[in-house]
């Protein structure tokens, strides 16, 4: 079965969860990429007056807001900065993405289990006309299709004078 045919028959809850997971991973990856670029620009002491560097620093400043000041930055001799808080923020955004993925997958499994339970209950109700599941009694064994063994006919009668062999 191809991926396209599976996605067409998937439930709306499953499709919504897939979109949410893609959004979470997209957001986390964008944050991690911006933070990684800013980390290396600071590490190599990039010119802050360049428009790209200024844009990256402004974007990183917003993303870093919850993590600013957790760890002290280490400044180098020629203005380079090793920002441990930025590395920690990259790690935490990745961890957040994995955690959200797990949470959304767990909620999706719960929704699917509830939906399957309701489908099973409704099919049991329709089959019996009541909300009780009955288990049929054991059926008698089916007749065997193998013919019964017939006794072998006795061989020819022993000739008179033949005695059983008593030599041992």
N, C-alpha and C positions, 0 to 999 in steps of 0.2 A: 504494500500500500504506500503510495507516495505521500509526501509531507503535505502537498496541497489538498489532497482528498481528505486527509485527517483533519486539517484545519477548517474545512468547510462544514464537517459534521460535528465539530467540537461545540460544547455548550457556550453560551455567552459568558458565564462566570469564568470559564477557562480562558477564553479570549481576553477578557478584561485583566485577568491575572497575568497573562503573558505580556500585555501592553504595560502594566504597572512594573513588572520586572525589567522590561527593556528600558523604561523611563528611569528607574532607579540606577541601573547599570550605566546608562548614558550620562546621567547627572554625575555619578561618582567618577566615571572615566574622564569627563570634562574637568572636574575639580582636580583630579590627580594629575592630568596633563598640564594644566595651568600652574599648579604648585611645583611640578617637576621643572618646568621651564623657568619659573621664578627662582627656584633653588639654584639651578645652574647659572642663571644670569647673576645672581648675588655672589655665588662662589667664584665666578670669573670676573667680578667687578665690572659689569657691563655699564655703559654710559647711560645714565638715567634720563638724559635729555632726548634720546632717540624715541620716536613715537611708539614703536613696537614695545620697547622695554618699559616705557611709561604705562602703556596699556596693560601689560602683563603684571606689573607691580600693583596697579590699581585693582585689577581683578583678583590677584592673590591676596590683597589686603582684605577684601570682602570675604573671601573664602576662609582666610586664616583667623577671622574675628574670634571664634570660640576657642582657638588654640593659642592665641597670642600670649607670650610670656610664661608658658608652662616650663620651658627649658631656656636657659640662657644661650644667647648666640655667641659664637666664637668668631672674633674678628681677626683677620690676617693682617700682614704688614702693609700691603698696598691697597687696602680698602675692601678686600674680599671678605665675605661673611659666610660662615657655616652655620645655618639656621636649623638646629635640631628640632625645634617646634614645627617647622615646615615638613620635615621627614615624618614626624609623629602624626601630623594632620593627614598626610598622604596615606599612611597606614590606617588611620581611623576611618577615612572615607571609604577605603576598600573594605574594611571590616563592617562598616555600616551597610554597604551594598550587599555583602554576603548575608548579613543578618536579616535585612529586609527581604531578600530572596527566600530565605528559609521561612520567614513569617508568612509571606504571601503564598508559598507552596503549601504550608501547613493549613492555612485558611481554605485554600482551594481543595485540599484533600478532604477537609471536614464538610465542605459544601457538596462535594461529589458523593461522599458517604451518605449524607442526609438525603440527597436526591435519589440514590440507588435504594435506600431503605424505603422511601416513600413509593417508589416504583414497585418494589417487591411487595409492599403492603397492599397497594392498589390492585396488583395482579392477583394476589391471594384473595382479596375481597371479591373481585369479579368472578373468579373461578368457583368459589363456594357459595357466594351470595351472602356471606356473613364475614365477620372480621376474625374468624378463627381458622387457623391452619390445621387441616386434618392430615394425618399420616395413614395411608391405607394399610389394612392388615396384610400380613404376609400371604402371598398367593401360593396356592398349592404348586408343587413342582411340575414343570411341564413334562409331558410324556417324552421319553427318550426316543430319538430317531434311530438309534442303533438297535438292530434286531437282537432279541434275547439269544443267548447261547443255547444251542440244542445239544442234548446229550449224544455222545457218539454211540452208534449202534454196536452191540457186542460183536466180537469177532466170531469166527467159526467155532463150533463146539469142539472141545478136545477129543481127540480120537481115543477109543477105548484102549487101555493099556498104557497110555501116557500118564506117567505119574509126575507129580511136581518134583522138581530138582531139589533134593535135600542135601546135596554135597556142599559142605562149607569148609 
